[in-house]
Amino acid sequence: MAREATVQRKITATAVAWIVALIIFFPILWTILTSFKSEGDAINISTFFETPWTIASYFEVQSRSDYFHHFFNSVIISIGSTVLALAIAIPAAWAMAFAPTPKTRDLMMWMLSTKMMPAVGVLVPIYLIFKTLGLLDNVWGLMIILMLINLPIVIWMLYTYFKEIPVDILEAARMDGATLGKELVYVLVPMAVPGIASTMLLNVILAWNEAFWTLNLTAANAAPLTAFIASYSSPEGLFWAKLSAASTLAIAPILVLGWISQKQLVRGLTFGAVK
């Protein structure tokens, strides 16, 4: 009886997981399907699956705007902001994990609280600062702002991973004459590779999907794929088929990255969860 109950629970849990997964995936699937319809057919639900399929929207999207220009901007901004964030977060997380002060916890809570502030509340001062520094519509400006808004999460994640590393190993390295730099590079970082990799992947995803700052701080030169999608919303209305095609082209690279690196991502997110 106990075995049958266990099997029943597993079947139920699997079924629920599939249902939740399908609910989450359905908007993405519908977007992809809509991208293969004409504008008229895209909004006609009653005959959606009866009308012919076409790739005309993809050709129109590419002819109207340079997809690869926006794509490379997204790659540069996402990877650049991630590298900057890790360069700051690794030493910061090390200090908080292995050399804490009585105010370390308060400092970490304050950093995390900045994520709760509405971005629009600081848009004007940041816009004026960027305008003064000549960082508007600049990939460096977007790398800096995305690094800053994701930095609290990166530090918190790395801090959690570093806390799982036995301090005795670092003390042994110091006794062998390792400097602070060698301790970080040759001892700490190799031991925390799964955590660092998952943090890097998460930051890339967050930077890739960021829309608020990219739409308000760019125009054309540094515009990433989020701005590429927004260009298909106009005063004349929404072009559903073209908007879906642009969205599909924008999310495809990050979906592929997530699919390829899912094992590494899950491994890093569960790093230290089981002792």
C-alpha positions as CSV (number, residue, x, y, z in Angstrom):
1,M,0.0,0.0,0.0
2,A,2.8,2.4,0.9
3,R,4.6,1.7,-2.4
4,E,1.4,2.2,-4.4
5,A,0.8,5.5,-2.5
6,T,4.4,6.6,-3.3
7,V,3.9,5.7,-7.0
8,Q,0.6,7.6,-7.1
9,R,2.2,10.7,-5.5
10,K,5.0,10.6,-8.1
11,I,2.5,10.3,-11.0
12,T,0.4,13.2,-9.6
13,A,3.5,15.3,-9.1
14,T,4.6,14.6,-12.6
15,A,1.2,15.4,-14.1
16,V,1.0,18.7,-12.2
17,A,4.5,19.6,-13.3
18,W,3.6,19.0,-16.9
19,I,0.4,21.1,-16.6
20,V,2.3,24.0,-15.0
21,A,5.0,23.7,-17.7
22,L,2.5,23.7,-20.5
23,I,0.7,26.8,-19.0
24,I,4.0,28.6,-18.8
25,F,5.1,27.6,-22.3
26,F,1.8,28.3,-24.0
27,P,2.3,32.1,-24.5
28,I,5.7,31.4,-26.1
29,L,4.1,28.7,-28.4
30,W,1.3,31.0,-29.4
31,T,3.8,33.8,-30.2
32,I,5.8,31.4,-32.4
33,L,2.6,30.2,-34.2
34,T,1.3,33.7,-34.7
35,S,4.6,34.7,-36.3
36,F,3.8,32.3,-39.2
37,K,0.5,34.0,-40.0
38,S,-0.4,37.1,-42.0
39,E,-1.6,40.2,-40.2
40,G,-5.2,39.5,-41.0
41,D,-5.0,35.8,-40.0
42,A,-3.1,36.5,-36.8
43,I,-6.1,38.2,-35.1
44,N,-8.8,35.9,-36.4
45,I,-8.9,33.2,-33.8
46,S,-11.8,31.3,-35.3
47,T,-9.8,30.5,-38.5
48,F,-6.3,30.6,-37.0
49,F,-5.4,27.0,-37.7
50,E,-7.3,26.9,-41.0
51,T,-5.4,29.7,-42.8
52,P,-2.1,29.1,-44.6
53,W,1.2,29.4,-42.9
54,T,3.8,31.9,-44.2
55,I,7.3,33.2,-43.3
56,A,6.6,36.6,-44.9
57,S,6.6,38.4,-41.5
58,Y,10.2,37.3,-40.9
59,F,11.3,38.8,-44.2
60,E,9.4,42.0,-43.5
61,V,10.9,42.3,-40.0
62,Q,14.4,41.9,-41.4
63,S,13.8,44.3,-44.3
64,R,12.4,47.0,-41.9
65,S,15.1,46.8,-39.3
66,D,18.5,45.2,-39.0
67,Y,18.0,42.3,-36.7
68,F,21.7,41.4,-36.4
69,H,22.6,44.9,-35.3
70,H,20.2,44.6,-32.4
71,F,21.3,41.0,-31.8
72,F,25.0,41.9,-31.5
73,N,24.1,44.9,-29.2
74,S,22.2,42.5,-26.9
75,V,25.1,40.0,-26.9
76,I,27.7,42.8,-26.1
77,I,25.5,44.4,-23.4
78,S,24.5,41.2,-21.7
79,I,28.0,39.7,-21.6
80,G,29.7,43.0,-20.8
81,S,27.3,43.8,-17.9
82,T,27.8,40.2,-16.6
83,V,31.6,40.5,-16.7
84,L,31.5,43.9,-14.9
85,A,29.1,42.5,-12.3
86,L,31.3,39.4,-11.6
87,A,34.4,41.6,-11.3
88,I,32.8,43.5,-8.5
89,A,30.7,40.8,-6.9
90,I,33.3,38.1,-6.5
91,P,35.6,40.2,-4.2
92,A,32.5,41.7,-2.4
93,A,30.9,38.3,-1.8
94,W,34.3,37.0,-0.6
95,A,34.6,39.8,1.9
96,M,31.1,39.3,3.2
97,A,31.4,35.6,3.4
98,F,34.9,35.2,5.0
99,A,35.6,38.6,6.6
100,P,32.2,39.8,7.8
101,T,31.6,42.8,10.1
102,P,28.7,43.4,12.5
103,K,27.1,45.5,9.7
104,T,27.5,43.0,6.9
105,R,24.0,41.6,7.1
106,D,22.5,45.1,7.3
107,L,24.5,46.0,4.2
108,M,23.3,43.0,2.3
109,M,19.7,43.7,3.2
110,W,20.1,47.3,2.1
111,M,21.5,46.2,-1.3
112,L,18.7,43.8,-1.8
113,S,16.1,46.5,-0.8
114,T,17.3,48.6,-3.8
115,K,15.7,46.0,-6.1
116,M,12.3,46.9,-4.6
117,M,12.5,50.5,-5.7
118,P,10.5,51.3,-8.9
119,A,12.9,52.0,-11.7
120,V,10.8,54.9,-12.9
121,G,11.5,56.7,-9.6
122,V,15.2,57.2,-10.6
123,L,14.8,57.5,-14.3
124,V,15.1,61.3,-14.5
125,P,18.3,61.6,-12.5
126,I,20.0,58.7,-14.2
127,Y,18.9,60.0,-17.6
128,L,20.4,63.4,-16.8
129,I,23.7,61.8,-15.5
130,F,24.0,59.7,-18.6
131,K,23.3,62.7,-20.8
132,T,26.0,64.7,-19.0
133,L,28.5,61.9,-19.4
134,G,27.6,61.2,-23.0
135,L,26.4,57.7,-22.3
136,L,22.9,57.9,-23.9
137,D,22.5,55.5,-26.7
138,N,25.8,53.9,-25.8
139,V,26.5,50.2,-25.2
140,W,28.9,51.1,-22.3
141,G,26.1,53.1,-20.7
142,L,23.7,50.2,-20.9
143,M,26.4,47.8,-19.6
144,I,26.9,50.0,-16.6
145,I,23.3,50.5,-15.7
146,L,22.4,46.8,-16.2
147,M,25.4,45.8,-14.1
148,L,24.3,48.1,-11.3
149,I,20.7,47.0,-11.2
150,N,21.6,43.2,-11.2
151,L,24.6,43.6,-8.9
152,P,22.7,43.0,-5.6
153,I,21.3,39.7,-6.9
154,V,24.8,38.6,-8.1
155,I,26.4,39.4,-4.8
156,W,23.7,37.6,-2.9
157,M,24.0,34.5,-5.0
158,L,27.8,34.4,-4.8
159,Y,27.7,35.0,-1.1
160,T,25.4,32.0,-0.7
161,Y,27.8,29.8,-2.7
162,F,30.9,31.0,-0.9
163,K,29.4,30.3,2.5
164,E,29.2,26.6,1.6
165,I,33.0,26.5,1.0
166,P,34.9,25.4,4.1
167,V,37.0,28.2,5.5
168,D,39.7,25.7,6.5
169,I,40.7,25.3,2.9
170,L,41.3,29.1,2.5
171,E,43.2,29.2,5.8
172,A,45.4,26.3,4.5
173,A,46.1,28.2,1.4
174,R,47.1,31.3,3.5
175,M,49.4,29.2,5.6
176,D,51.1,28.0,2.4
177,G,51.8,31.6,1.5
178,A,48.9,32.3,-0.9
179,T,48.2,36.0,-1.3
180,L,44.7,37.4,-1.4
181,G,44.7,37.5,-5.2
182,K,46.0,33.9,-5.5
183,E,43.4,32.8,-2.9
184,L,40.6,34.2,-5.0
185,V,41.9,33.0,-8.3
186,Y,43.4,29.6,-7.5
187,V,41.3,28.4,-4.6
188,L,38.0,30.2,-4.2
189,V,36.9,30.6,-7.8
190,P,37.7,27.0,-8.9
191,M,35.7,25.6,-6.0
192,A,32.7,27.8,-6.7
193,V,32.6,27.3,-10.5
194,P,29.1,25.8,-10.5
195,G,27.8,28.8,-8.5
196,I,29.6,31.4,-10.5
197,A,28.5,29.8,-13.8
198,S,24.8,29.7,-12.7
199,T,25.1,33.3,-11.5
200,M,26.6,34.4,-14.8
201,L,23.9,32.6,-16.8
202,L,21.1,34.2,-14.7
203,N,22.7,37.7,-15.1
204,V,22.9,37.2,-18.9
205,I,19.2,36.3,-19.0
206,L,18.2,39.2,-16.8
207,A,20.3,41.6,-18.9
208,W,19.0,40.1,-22.2
209,N,15.3,40.6,-21.1
210,E,15.7,44.1,-19.6
211,A,13.3,46.5,-21.4
212,F,12.7,49.5,-19.2
213,W,16.3,50.9,-19.2
214,T,17.1,49.9,-22.8
215,L,14.0,51.6,-24.1
216,N,14.6,54.8,-22.2
217,L,18.4,55.1,-22.6
218,T,18.8,54.1,-26.2
219,A,17.6,55.3,-29.6
220,A,19.2,53.4,-32.5
221,N,23.0,52.9,-32.2
222,A,22.9,50.8,-29.0
223,A,19.4,49.5,-29.1
224,P,19.2,45.8,-28.2
225,L,16.5,43.3,-29.1
226,T,14.1,44.6,-26.5
227,A,14.0,47.9,-28.5
228,F,13.7,45.9,-31.7
229,I,10.5,44.3,-30.4
230,A,9.1,47.6,-29.2
231,S,9.5,49.1,-32.6
232,Y,6.5,47.1,-33.8
233,S,4.1,48.9,-31.5
234,S,3.1,52.2,-33.1
235,P,0.3,54.8,-32.9
236,E,-1.3,53.0,-35.8
237,G,-1.7,49.9,-33.7
238,L,0.0,46.6,-33.1
239,F,1.3,44.5,-36.0
240,W,0.6,41.1,-34.4
241,A,2.3,38.9,-36.9
242,K,5.4,41.1,-37.3
243,L,5.5,41.7,-33.5
244,S,5.4,37.9,-32.9
245,A,8.1,37.4,-35.5
246,A,10.3,40.0,-33.9
247,S,9.6,38.5,-30.4
248,T,10.5,35.0,-31.7
249,L,13.7,36.2,-33.2
250,A,14.5,38.0,-29.9
251,I,13.8,35.2,-27.5
252,A,15.2,32.3,-29.6
253,P,18.9,32.9,-28.7
254,I,18.2,33.0,-25.0
255,L,15.9,30.0,-25.1
256,V,18.6,28.0,-26.9
257,L,21.2,29.2,-24.3
258,G,18.9,28.2,-21.5
259,W,18.2,24.8,-23.0
260,I,21.9,24.0,-23.6
261,S,23.0,25.2,-20.1
262,Q,20.0,23.9,-18.1
263,K,22.0,21.2,-16.3
264,Q,24.7,23.7,-15.3
265,L,22.1,26.3,-14.3
266,V,20.2,23.8,-12.1
267,R,23.4,22.5,-10.6
268,G,24.5,26.0,-9.7
269,L,21.2,27.0,-8.3
270,T,21.2,23.9,-6.0
271,F,24.9,24.3,-5.1
272,G,25.2,23.6,-1.4
273,A,21.6,22.6,-0.9
274,V,22.5,19.0,-0.1
275,K,25.1,18.2,2.4
